[in-house]
Amino acid sequence: MATLTFFHPYSPQTAYTQTMQHLVRFALLALCLVGLSSFAQAQVTVSGKILNGTTGLPIPGLSVFLLDESGQSLPSEDVTDLEGRFLVDDVLFGTWYTLEVYSGKTLRFTDYVFVEGEDQDDDEQIIELPDITVSY
């Protein structure tokens, strides 16, 4: 004796299977988009020089911070060298930052910086800021 089993296209089992397929596709799409967005924002190094506004000489020993849009400091702050130069790593293209310069605990300079440029597939890309003059 033969038994016939009918499989209705809208049964609860089919609905569950289709829902799971949609969830898997959505998850894969989300992962791809997250990967592309992090790939699109390349990290670069920002470089600059801080000068005394009165004498025009470089100022060593100043602390330089870049704060992201949420006010958090990037982990790679720097202290100016003998030539007044600094480097801050892990900066993203197309992002606004607040640049803060401190002498000890005293804020000496603050400004907004927009990092613009293009990803050139270069591991050591450095963006040079204009000279910063600080008044004492």
Phi, psi and omega in degrees: 000132182266144178245134177256132176243124179263137180243104183284134183296343181243034179286162178302324179295317179294319179298317178297314180299316180294322178297316179297320178298318179295319179297318179296316178298317179297317179298317178296319178296316180298317178298318179297317181294320177296317178297319180292321181291322178287330177288325184290331180262093181286148177265137181228177176251135176256133182238152177197177181222136181247127183241152174288127183294337181271312186263340183079004180274153177294151180245110177277158171084011177272142178271132182241128180234144167247126179254134179283183185298337179270000179089004179275136179285139174294149184291349185251057174292168184218165174242134182296142179275190182298337179265008179078012185269152177217159175225133176235122182268173174061040178261137183263141173297151173069027184232140174275139176228155170259123178266124178236136179238126182241145168247104189067238178256006182266124177287121182256335184201142173214142179200164177260137183234130173252122182271109180242155181155188181234146175290119183251021181052038180246125183293332187243045182284131180237130176256124183267124175275155174297158178302142180250126178257134182241129178269137177249000000 
